[in-house]
Amino acid sequence: MSNRSLFEQEIMSYVPAVPSTTSSRSPRGSPQPSPVASPGLSRHRTPAPHRRDFEAKLRNFYRKLESKGYGQGPGKFKLHIRRDHLLEDAFRRIMSANKKELQKGKLCVVWDNEEGLDYGGPSREFFFLLSRELFNPYYGLFEYSANDTYTVQVSPMSAFVDNYHEWFRFSGRVLGLALVHQYLLDAFFTRPFYKALLRLPVALSDLESLDFEFHQSLQWIRENDVSMQGELELTFSVTEEVFGQVLERELKPGGRNVPVTEKNKKEYLERVVRWRLERGVSEQTECLVRGFYEVVDPRLVSVFDARELELVMAGTAEIDLVDWRQNTEYRGGYHDQHPVVVWFWQAIERFSNEQRLRLLQFVTGTSSIPYEGFAALRGSIGPRKFCIEKWGKPNSLPRAHTCFNRLDLPPYPTIEVLYEKLLLAVEETNTFGIE
């Protein structure tokens, strides 16, 4: 399958390029951040939640798991693993387990020819090493996202892996076991991946970090009157090249005969986004999600949104503020000693580590920090440092461009105003719906 479909090339050639400085302007000059510029947004407007206390939510989640007997025994779920056959042994044992064993069994990892009881160390090492193997793009089940080389997603090429349905079910079970037993994985996934795990609908904003140019084209369609653009002649169908063959895929039954109009373009955009994100991986994703829910009840996990689930599963690494500040760039008149910039870093010092991770998610689209630190952050087209740009009016909320790791920070009059606006943007971004 080619990386870019013929349909995407067609759309991108018809739609004028949008300069990056205006690409995320809020509709009708609203002071709210553009939903497109903020990662992980729901498509529908939702009631503003109470101030989210992630740690309390997490404690409650683990309490519920415990009260329902998850991982409590009395029986053991024993994994006998040979280091040089890690993937093979883990697959055989985990896939032969029944639902009761997976959910209730007290996990016990025994490394072959190594003495010692499992008080957590062997299991922790097992999940760390297993995730390094299983989610490594080298094996063909997953691939790096277009945005960077440390977040992964399901690969369309995985369809050529022998027994791939079962391998993805196994992957889902591994994710579920790690969640239930509170072990971190050495793997970071894209935001749409976490949404898929929660069976949440995808939104146009989810496409930005995966395919920036195509996202810009669809954004242009969303913001312009398509009935005035006669040359577009869009219908509810797409063309793509699959192994040298050009195929037309209808986005809905009879779609090739349904022209896109101003009236139905919202439905069109939703279907195109879903097609682009699910292209070639919907079966694999469904198998993975099924395996995940064979271990943990979906009703328990549904308390989290996609950004929170990422924090639970990938971990809340302590952020090194010195490293962050040393590897931050400034634009639009800001510099390291500018009062607003000084206030920004003072505000970040007041943030909890979880709030700092949320800010990182807001600006970069992921809470993952490369092993080498902030100097190794990447954007959509290569290395891209964290950037703060002067933008907007003193009453605007901050805005984010995940492709460029850029925070648009208005020139606030005081540190208190800056602190409140920053906190609001970071805590409540999932309440801004796409119009």
C-alpha distance (Angstrom), angle and dihedral (degrees) to the residues before:
residue distance angle dihedral
M1 . . .
S2 3.79 . .
N3 3.78 118.4 .
R4 3.77 92.7 -123.3
S5 3.81 123.5 37.2
L6 3.78 123.6 -135.1
F7 3.78 87.9 -115.9
E8 3.81 92.0 58.8
Q9 3.81 90.4 50.0
E10 3.81 90.4 50.2
I11 3.79 93.8 49.1
M12 3.79 92.4 45.9
S13 3.81 92.8 49.9
Y14 3.83 92.6 51.5
V15 3.76 98.1 43.5
P16 3.82 116.8 74.4
A17 3.80 116.1 -118.3
V18 3.78 113.1 -101.3
P19 3.82 116.5 -140.3
S20 3.79 110.9 -117.4
T21 3.80 92.1 -125.6
T22 3.80 91.9 65.6
S23 3.79 101.1 28.5
S24 3.78 95.4 98.9
R25 3.79 101.3 40.5
S26 3.77 110.9 146.0
P27 3.81 117.4 -112.4
R28 3.78 113.8 -92.0
G29 3.80 92.6 0.7
S30 3.79 91.6 -69.5
P31 3.81 114.5 176.0
Q32 3.81 88.7 -135.1
P33 3.81 117.1 99.4
S34 3.76 113.0 -94.5
P35 3.82 107.6 -97.6
V36 3.79 88.6 -136.9
A37 3.78 90.1 59.2
S38 3.78 93.7 53.0
P39 3.80 120.2 76.0
G40 3.77 125.8 -131.8
L41 3.79 99.5 22.6
S42 3.77 124.5 160.7
R43 3.78 115.4 -121.7
H44 3.79 93.5 -132.5
R45 3.77 124.8 59.0
T46 3.78 109.0 -106.9
P47 3.79 130.4 -165.3
A48 3.80 112.0 -90.0
P49 3.80 106.4 -98.0
H50 3.77 123.6 -133.6
R51 3.78 112.0 -91.3
R52 3.77 100.1 -62.6
D53 3.75 114.6 -119.5
F54 3.77 101.2 -166.7
E55 3.79 95.3 -177.3
A56 3.82 92.4 52.5
K57 3.80 89.7 47.8
L58 3.80 90.3 50.3
R59 3.83 92.6 48.9
N60 3.80 89.8 50.3
F61 3.83 90.8 48.9
Y62 3.81 92.9 53.5
R63 3.82 90.4 44.1
K64 3.81 89.9 55.6
L65 3.81 91.4 47.7
E66 3.79 89.2 52.9
S67 3.81 94.4 46.6
K68 3.81 90.0 52.5
G69 3.80 90.7 51.0
Y70 3.81 98.9 -110.0
G71 3.80 109.9 169.0
Q72 3.81 91.3 -10.4
G73 3.80 100.3 113.8
P74 3.02 136.2 -179.5
G75 3.82 80.8 -167.5
K76 3.81 122.8 51.0
F77 3.78 125.4 -121.4
K78 3.79 97.1 -146.7
L79 3.80 122.5 -166.7
H80 3.79 115.6 -167.0
I81 3.81 104.8 -163.9
R82 3.81 133.3 -174.0
R83 3.78 109.9 -152.0
D84 3.80 93.3 -138.9
H85 3.83 91.2 49.4
L86 3.81 97.6 38.8
L87 3.80 99.2 137.6
E88 3.80 94.9 40.7
D89 3.84 94.9 48.6
A90 3.80 93.7 44.0
F91 3.82 91.8 49.5
R92 3.80 93.8 48.9
R93 3.81 94.9 47.8
I94 3.80 99.4 40.0
M95 3.82 94.4 44.4
S96 3.83 92.5 48.7
A97 3.83 91.8 53.6
N98 3.79 119.9 101.4
K99 3.79 124.0 -131.4
K100 3.82 93.8 -97.7
E101 3.82 92.0 53.5
L102 3.80 91.9 46.9
Q103 3.79 94.5 49.3
K104 3.80 105.4 32.6
G105 3.82 105.0 24.1
K106 3.80 118.3 111.1
L107 3.80 102.0 -121.3
C108 3.79 116.1 -121.1
V109 3.82 122.6 174.4
V110 3.79 118.6 -164.4
W111 3.80 118.7 -172.3
D112 3.79 112.5 -145.8
N113 3.84 113.9 -102.2
E114 3.80 91.7 3.0
E115 3.77 120.9 112.7
G116 3.77 124.9 -144.2
L117 3.79 141.0 86.4
D118 3.79 121.5 -94.9
Y119 3.80 106.6 -110.6
G120 3.79 90.1 155.9
G121 3.80 103.2 -70.4
P122 3.84 98.5 91.2
S123 3.84 91.4 43.6
R124 3.79 92.4 48.3
E125 3.79 90.6 50.4
F126 3.82 90.8 45.3
F127 3.82 94.0 56.4
F128 3.80 91.8 43.3
L129 3.81 94.0 51.8
L130 3.81 94.8 38.2
S131 3.81 93.1 52.1
R132 3.82 89.8 49.3
E133 3.81 89.2 56.9
L134 3.79 102.3 35.1
F135 3.81 98.3 47.1
N136 3.81 95.0 38.2
P137 3.85 109.5 119.6
Y138 3.83 87.4 -137.8
Y139 3.82 89.8 79.3
G140 3.80 94.3 54.0
L141 3.80 101.6 -124.2
F142 3.80 93.5 98.6
E143 3.81 135.8 26.6
Y144 3.78 135.9 -161.6
S145 3.78 113.7 -95.7
A146 3.79 116.9 -110.7
N147 3.79 88.2 -113.5
D148 3.80 99.7 65.2
T149 3.78 146.3 -23.2
Y150 3.77 100.3 -102.0
T151 3.82 105.6 54.8
V152 3.81 115.9 72.3
Q153 3.80 136.6 -161.9
V154 3.79 136.7 -175.8
S155 3.82 109.8 -70.9
P156 3.83 121.6 -131.3
M157 3.83 86.5 -144.1
S158 3.83 88.8 64.7
A159 3.82 87.3 85.9
F160 3.84 85.8 79.7
V161 3.80 93.9 56.3
D162 3.82 112.9 103.8
N163 3.81 113.0 -106.5
Y164 3.82 90.1 0.8
H165 3.83 94.0 161.4
E166 3.80 90.1 62.5
W167 3.80 93.4 41.7
F168 3.81 90.1 56.9
R169 3.80 91.4 45.9
F170 3.80 86.5 51.9
S171 3.84 90.2 49.4
G172 3.81 89.5 53.3
R173 3.81 91.5 49.4
V174 3.82 90.4 50.5
L175 3.82 90.3 52.1
G176 3.81 90.1 48.8
L177 3.83 93.8 48.5
A178 3.81 91.7 48.6
L179 3.81 90.0 51.0
V180 3.82 95.0 47.3
H181 3.81 94.8 46.0
Q182 3.83 93.5 40.7
Y183 3.81 98.0 -119.9
L184 3.78 121.3 146.3
L185 3.79 122.4 -128.5
D186 3.78 124.2 -137.5
A187 3.79 90.8 -128.8
F188 3.80 136.5 89.9
F189 3.79 122.2 -157.0
T190 3.81 134.2 -160.1
R191 3.80 120.0 -96.8
P192 3.84 93.7 -108.7
F193 3.83 87.3 56.0
Y194 3.82 91.8 59.0
K195 3.81 89.5 44.9
A196 3.81 89.3 53.4
L197 3.83 90.1 51.6
L198 3.80 88.5 54.7
R199 3.82 92.7 41.4
L200 3.81 89.4 -123.3
P201 3.82 121.0 156.0
V202 3.80 116.2 -102.6
A203 3.79 122.2 -122.5
L204 3.80 135.9 -152.9
S205 3.82 89.6 -103.4
D206 3.82 89.8 62.3
L207 3.80 88.9 66.2
E208 3.81 96.1 57.5
S209 3.79 98.0 81.7
L210 3.81 93.2 40.9
D211 3.81 100.1 49.0
F212 3.78 113.4 4.3
E213 3.83 98.7 -178.2
F214 3.80 94.7 47.7
H215 3.81 89.6 46.1
Q216 3.83 89.6 53.5
S217 3.81 90.6 51.2
L218 3.80 93.1 51.5
Q219 3.80 89.5 44.2
W220 3.81 88.4 55.2
I221 3.81 90.5 51.5
R222 3.81 89.7 49.6
E223 3.81 92.9 52.3
N224 3.82 99.3 41.4
D225 3.79 134.2 65.2
V226 3.83 103.6 -104.2
S227 3.81 91.8 -166.3
M228 3.83 87.2 68.7
Q229 3.83 91.8 53.2
G230 3.80 101.3 74.2
E231 3.78 95.3 169.4
L232 3.82 92.6 62.9
E233 3.83 94.0 70.3
L234 3.79 91.7 179.2
T235 3.78 121.6 -177.0
F236 3.81 132.4 -177.0
S237 3.79 91.4 -89.3
V238 3.81 137.4 84.8
T239 3.79 133.5 -156.1
E240 3.77 123.1 -141.5
E241 3.76 137.0 170.6
V242 3.79 113.5 -123.1
F243 3.81 115.1 -175.8
G244 3.79 93.1 -27.8
Q245 3.80 95.3 -44.2
V246 3.80 121.8 110.3
L247 3.78 109.1 -137.6
E248 3.78 130.3 -175.8
R249 3.78 114.9 -143.0
E250 3.79 120.9 -166.7
L251 3.78 115.3 -138.4
K252 3.81 87.9 -147.8
P253 3.83 134.4 1.8
G254 3.81 109.3 -61.8
G255 3.81 89.1 4.7
R256 3.83 95.2 145.4
N257 3.82 87.6 68.1
V258 3.81 96.2 46.1
P259 3.81 111.9 89.5
V260 3.81 118.5 -147.9
T261 3.81 111.1 -113.2
E262 3.77 134.5 177.1
K263 3.81 87.0 -100.6
N264 3.82 97.9 54.5
K265 3.83 101.4 29.2
K266 3.83 92.6 100.1
E267 3.82 89.2 61.6
Y268 3.81 89.8 42.9
L269 3.81 92.8 53.7
E270 3.81 91.9 47.5
R271 3.82 90.8 51.8
V272 3.82 94.0 45.1
V273 3.81 92.0 49.9
R274 3.81 91.1 48.5
W275 3.83 90.7 48.1
R276 3.82 92.2 48.9
L277 3.81 94.3 48.5
E278 3.81 95.5 41.9
R279 3.81 96.3 39.3
G280 3.79 108.3 137.1
V281 3.81 94.6 -15.7
S282 3.82 107.8 70.1
E283 3.83 93.9 100.8
Q284 3.79 92.7 47.0
T285 3.80 92.2 46.7
E286 3.80 91.7 49.5
C287 3.83 90.6 52.3
L288 3.80 90.7 49.4
V289 3.81 93.3 49.1
R290 3.83 90.3 47.2
G291 3.82 90.4 53.5
F292 3.82 90.6 47.8
Y293 3.80 91.9 53.7
E294 3.80 92.0 46.8
V295 3.80 84.7 70.3
V296 3.81 104.4 34.5
D297 3.82 130.5 31.8
P298 3.84 109.9 -111.2
R299 3.82 90.5 -139.1
L300 3.81 90.1 63.1
V301 3.81 94.5 48.9
S302 3.82 93.3 45.1
V303 3.83 90.8 80.0
F304 3.83 87.9 78.1
D305 3.79 128.8 72.9
A306 3.81 119.7 -141.7
R307 3.82 94.2 -92.2
E308 3.81 92.3 50.4
L309 3.80 93.2 47.5
E310 3.81 88.2 53.5
L311 3.80 89.8 54.9
V312 3.83 91.4 48.6
M313 3.80 95.8 48.4
A314 3.80 103.1 34.1
G315 3.77 95.5 37.7
T316 3.75 136.5 -120.4
A317 3.78 102.1 -92.0
E318 3.80 115.4 -164.4
I319 3.79 107.5 -103.4
D320 3.81 116.4 -130.9
L321 3.82 103.3 -135.6
V322 3.82 94.0 -168.4
D323 3.81 91.1 54.1
W324 3.83 90.7 45.3
R325 3.81 93.9 51.6
Q326 3.80 94.1 43.7
N327 3.80 89.8 54.8
T328 3.80 99.7 45.7
E329 3.81 124.1 108.0
Y330 3.82 127.7 -155.1
R331 3.79 132.9 -145.2
G332 3.79 140.8 177.1
G333 3.80 96.1 39.7
Y334 3.80 99.3 -44.6
H335 3.81 121.0 123.6
D336 3.78 135.9 170.1
Q337 3.83 94.2 -86.2
H338 3.83 97.2 41.2
P339 3.85 109.0 123.7
V340 3.83 93.2 -122.3
V341 3.83 90.6 49.9
V342 3.82 91.2 47.8
W343 3.83 88.8 50.6
F344 3.81 89.8 47.8
W345 3.80 92.4 58.2
Q346 3.81 91.5 42.9
A347 3.82 88.2 53.3
I348 3.81 91.0 49.3
E349 3.80 89.1 52.2
R350 3.82 87.8 57.3
F351 3.82 91.6 49.9
S352 3.79 119.9 96.4
N353 3.80 115.7 -118.9
E354 3.81 89.3 -103.5
Q355 3.82 91.2 54.1
R356 3.82 89.5 49.3
L357 3.81 89.4 52.6
R358 3.80 89.7 49.4
L359 3.80 89.6 52.4
L360 3.79 89.2 50.3
Q361 3.82 89.0 50.6
F362 3.81 90.5 48.4
V363 3.80 93.8 52.9
T364 3.81 103.8 32.5
G365 3.83 102.2 25.5
T366 3.81 94.0 -119.8
S367 3.78 139.0 61.2
S368 3.79 91.1 -140.3
I369 3.79 118.9 113.7
P370 3.81 117.4 -162.9
Y371 3.78 116.4 -109.3
E372 3.82 89.0 -111.3
G373 3.82 91.4 55.5
F374 3.80 133.4 -122.7
A375 3.82 93.3 -30.9
A376 3.82 87.3 70.7
L377 3.83 97.8 51.9
R378 3.80 111.7 133.8
G379 3.79 133.6 -154.2
S380 3.78 130.5 -160.8
I381 3.82 94.7 -71.1
G382 3.79 104.6 31.8
P383 3.81 138.7 -62.3
R384 3.80 111.1 5.3
K385 3.79 124.4 170.4
F386 3.79 124.2 -144.0
C387 3.81 105.7 -85.1
I388 3.82 134.2 -163.5
E389 3.80 116.3 -160.1
K390 3.81 128.6 -171.9
W391 3.79 106.9 -118.2
G392 3.79 142.2 145.5
K393 3.78 136.9 12.0
P394 3.81 126.3 -52.7
N395 3.83 90.0 -103.7
S396 3.84 95.3 50.9
L397 3.77 124.1 104.2
P398 3.81 117.9 -119.4
R399 3.81 115.2 -92.8
A400 3.80 131.2 -150.6
H401 3.81 136.7 -145.4
T402 3.80 105.8 -164.5
C403 3.81 94.0 -171.1
F404 3.79 91.0 60.3
N405 3.84 99.1 33.0
R406 3.80 84.5 -124.3
L407 3.79 130.0 151.5
D408 3.80 116.1 -159.5
L409 3.80 102.4 -148.2
P410 3.83 119.7 -171.9
P411 3.83 118.6 -137.9
Y412 3.80 97.0 -100.5
P413 3.84 118.2 -163.2
T414 3.84 97.1 -133.2
I415 3.80 140.0 17.4
E416 3.81 90.6 -114.9
V417 3.82 92.3 57.3
L418 3.81 90.1 46.7
Y419 3.82 92.0 48.7
E420 3.83 93.4 50.1
K421 3.83 94.8 45.0
L422 3.81 92.3 46.9
L423 3.79 92.0 48.3
L424 3.81 91.6 47.9
A425 3.81 92.7 51.0
V426 3.81 92.3 47.0
E427 3.82 97.8 43.3
E428 3.78 101.0 38.4
T429 3.82 106.6 34.9
N430 3.79 92.0 113.5
T431 3.82 90.5 64.2
F432 3.81 94.8 63.9
G433 3.80 105.7 93.0
I434 3.78 125.5 -159.3
E435 3.78 108.6 -104.9
